[in-house]
Structures are given as C-alpha cells and as structure tokens.
Amino acid sequence: MKNRLMVSALILVASMALMAGSIQAKTLKISHLRPQGTAIDTDLRWFSDTLKEASGGKIKTKLYPASALGDYTIVQERVGLGAVDMACQPPSSAADKRFQLVYFPYMLKNWDQARKNYGPGAPLRKVVGELYAEQNIHLLAVWPVYFGGIAFNTEVKNPGDPNTSKGIKLRVPPMKTFQLLADTTGYLGTPIPFSDAFTAVQTGVVDGVIGSGAEGYYSSFRDVTKNYLPSNTHFEAWYLIISKKSFDKLSPEGQKQLQDVANQFEQRRWDVAEADQAANEKRLADYGATILPISAEEIGATAQKVQTVVWPQILEDVGKEWGQSVLDGIVE
C-alpha cells in the first residue's frame, strides 16, 4: 500500500512537471498592425528570436502582421479576455475612453520630452500601465513611433493655418480626440476604422488621413498620398502588451526573461525612433509625395488653438479631475 502511494505521488509530480513544461512551451500569438518587413515587424521578429534564445526555447511566439487577427480595437479586447496572447499596437479608447488622454494633440513638443514621459518609470507610461491593468492586460514595453502629421490625396490650401477652412474630408480614428483635432483646425473629420481607411481614401470617400505619421502613411497609404504635412499633431507610441492570463501562466523565471527582452526591445527603438521618422518622411518624398512646408510659428499657433478648444472637451470626456492630474504630471 505504501509503495503504491509513493508511485502515485511520483506520477502526480511528473504530470505536474509535464503540465508546467507544456505551459512554458506554448506558442504565444503576437498581433501588430503593419505589413511584413516594416520597422515594427522587424523589431518584433528580433524580439521573438531573442526571447526564444533567452528562454532556452521554452517561450515561443508567432507573429500575425497586418491586423491578421483583427482591427487593433478588437485585438485589445481579445488580449484582455486571453483569446490573443500579445500585441504591439496603439491603445483603443473604445475599451476605455480614458485612453484618449495619451492621444492629446500637441501634448508633447519633441523627442527628448517624449522619452522623459514614456520611458521606464515615466508619468504617462505609468498611467497607461494602470489603464491596461484594469482590462487584465500587462504592459511590457513602449515602442515609440513618431510625431504625427496629415496625409492628403489632393491639393490643400493654407495647410498650416489652423483658422482657415480647407473644405477637405479627413479620415480620423474613431475617437473624439482626433475628430475634434480635425474639425478645430479647418478640416472635416470622418471617423473610419483603420482597416477601411485606405479604401476610403482610394475611392474618394475622404481626401486624406489624420491620426498617423510618416511611418504609417508610407507603410499603409503611400499609394494614395500626394502631399504630407509634418505638423506634429500628436506623439504616437505603441505598447507591447500581454494578456494577464498568459503572463501569469509563465513561471517567475519565464516572466523575468520576457520582461528583460521587452526592455531591450524598447531601448533599441528609442535609440532609432527619431531618425526613423525623418527616414520615413524621405521615403514618402522619394515615392512621389510632396512634403508640405510648415513653420514653427504655424505649429505653435495650431498647438495654442487646439489646447484652448480641444483639450477642455476631452477632459470633460475622460473625467476632468483625473485628466488634469495626468496633464499636470507631464515632465517638460
């Protein structure tokens, strides 16, 4: 009897070890927006290869580029539910309207300030991590993308003057922040999901796109971009996130390995992000787009108008007291 109990115990221990091993060996799905070969795709492939090596093959991943698992708004919900393991993408305000705050137009002025506010331990990064945590999502890293601009498939007069009515329809992401930004600076904002945006421009439903930057326009809209205005509309950062369910299934060692590689993934991007923005503006120009001139004075005038007209409305939407406390914490 005693021997049988010992054998049963050994079998149980072995089974548990096998189960733990199977969890560690699970292939994690990673979603992102861009086509294969783009900067984020290349960086995530580096992340995947490095993580596999660092974990001795225990943590494997599979990339799903070009929104193959769905629009980023849907993917965020699925990550929260544990149906998708990981993603690197912008946050969706459809899940929590407070995410609009990270898209506040003209909130940050330059790359140095962006790093101070989104780097490890920085104020805005902490806010984003807290919002994700409420959706059962763990924030691993920030992937800084660009300062945004506007892409046009037509000619535009006085593009840098925020007080001139342009009579041009622009696709905006389906969130109030960009709708108000477009409307306040003389355009007609039309909310369209990212997955339908190219077709909307191509077929003339809209005349251009706001809510992205040179990298995004070159990757996904270069065939319908005739003019590009580098107006620094907003600072765009994407977030490497993982479902809390998937993260909790990893051993403490696996969690550390994942976070260590995520930290490297982020640092590599900060080192090249600013230069990458300039390179993508050149790619657009080389492809045939005209880079429209805009002065520092025009950007300043636009920023002042947006901060006066748009910010108060978004603060009311996200919660004035909470939103103002976030803005007050921004490092200059």
Secondary structure as the mmCIF struct_conf table of DSSP 4:
data_model
#
loop_
_struct_conf.conf_type_id
_struct_conf.id
_struct_conf.beg_label_comp_id
_struct_conf.beg_label_asym_id
_struct_conf.beg_label_seq_id
_struct_conf.end_label_comp_id
_struct_conf.end_label_asym_id
_struct_conf.end_label_seq_id
HELX_RH_AL_P HELX_RH_AL_P1 LYS A 2 GLN A 24
TURN_TY1_P TURN_TY1_P1 ALA A 25 ALA A 25
HELX_LH_PP_P HELX_LH_PP_P1 LYS A 26 LYS A 26
STRN STRN1 THR A 27 HIS A 32
BEND BEND1 LEU A 33 ARG A 34
HELX_LH_PP_P HELX_LH_PP_P2 PRO A 35 PRO A 35
TURN_TY1_P TURN_TY1_P2 GLN A 36 GLY A 37
BEND BEND2 THR A 38 THR A 38
HELX_RH_AL_P HELX_RH_AL_P2 ALA A 39 ALA A 54
TURN_TY1_P TURN_TY1_P3 SER A 55 GLY A 57
BEND BEND3 LYS A 58 ILE A 59
STRN STRN2 LYS A 60 TYR A 64
TURN_TY1_P TURN_TY1_P4 ALA A 66 LEU A 69
HELX_RH_AL_P HELX_RH_AL_P3 TYR A 72 LEU A 81
TURN_TY1_P TURN_TY1_P5 GLY A 82 GLY A 82
BEND BEND4 ALA A 83 VAL A 84
STRN STRN3 MET A 86 GLN A 89
TURN_TY1_P TURN_TY1_P6 SER A 93 ALA A 95
HELX_RH_3T_P HELX_RH_3T_P1 LYS A 97 TYR A 103
TURN_TY1_P TURN_TY1_P7 PRO A 105 TYR A 106
BEND BEND5 ASN A 110 ASN A 110
HELX_RH_AL_P HELX_RH_AL_P4 TRP A 111 TYR A 118
BEND BEND6 GLY A 119 GLY A 119
TURN_TY1_P TURN_TY1_P8 PRO A 120 GLY A 121
HELX_RH_AL_P HELX_RH_AL_P5 PRO A 123 ALA A 133
TURN_TY1_P TURN_TY1_P9 GLU A 134 ASN A 136
STRN STRN4 ILE A 137 PHE A 147
STRN STRN5 GLY A 149 PHE A 152
BEND BEND7 ASN A 153 THR A 154
BEND BEND8 LYS A 157 ASN A 158
TURN_TY1_P TURN_TY1_P10 PRO A 159 GLY A 160
TURN_TY1_P TURN_TY1_P11 PRO A 162 ASN A 163
BEND BEND9 THR A 164 THR A 164
STRN STRN6 LYS A 169 VAL A 172
BEND BEND10 PRO A 174 MET A 175
HELX_RH_AL_P HELX_RH_AL_P6 LYS A 176 THR A 184
TURN_TY1_P TURN_TY1_P12 THR A 185 GLY A 186
STRN STRN7 LEU A 188 PRO A 191
HELX_RH_AL_P HELX_RH_AL_P7 PHE A 194 GLN A 202
TURN_TY1_P TURN_TY1_P13 THR A 203 GLY A 204
BEND BEND11 VAL A 205 ASP A 207
STRN STRN8 GLY A 208 SER A 212
HELX_RH_AL_P HELX_RH_AL_P8 ALA A 214 PHE A 221
HELX_RH_3T_P HELX_RH_3T_P2 ARG A 222 VAL A 224
BEND BEND12 LYS A 226 LYS A 226
STRN STRN9 ASN A 227 LEU A 229
STRN STRN10 PHE A 235 SER A 243
HELX_RH_AL_P HELX_RH_AL_P9 LYS A 244 LYS A 249
BEND BEND13 LEU A 250 LEU A 250
HELX_RH_AL_P HELX_RH_AL_P10 PRO A 252 TYR A 287
TURN_TY1_P TURN_TY1_P14 GLY A 288 GLY A 288
STRN STRN11 THR A 290 ILE A 291
HELX_RH_AL_P HELX_RH_AL_P11 ALA A 296 VAL A 318
HELX_RH_AL_P HELX_RH_AL_P12 LYS A 320 ASP A 328
TURN_TY1_P TURN_TY1_P15 GLY A 329 GLY A 329
#
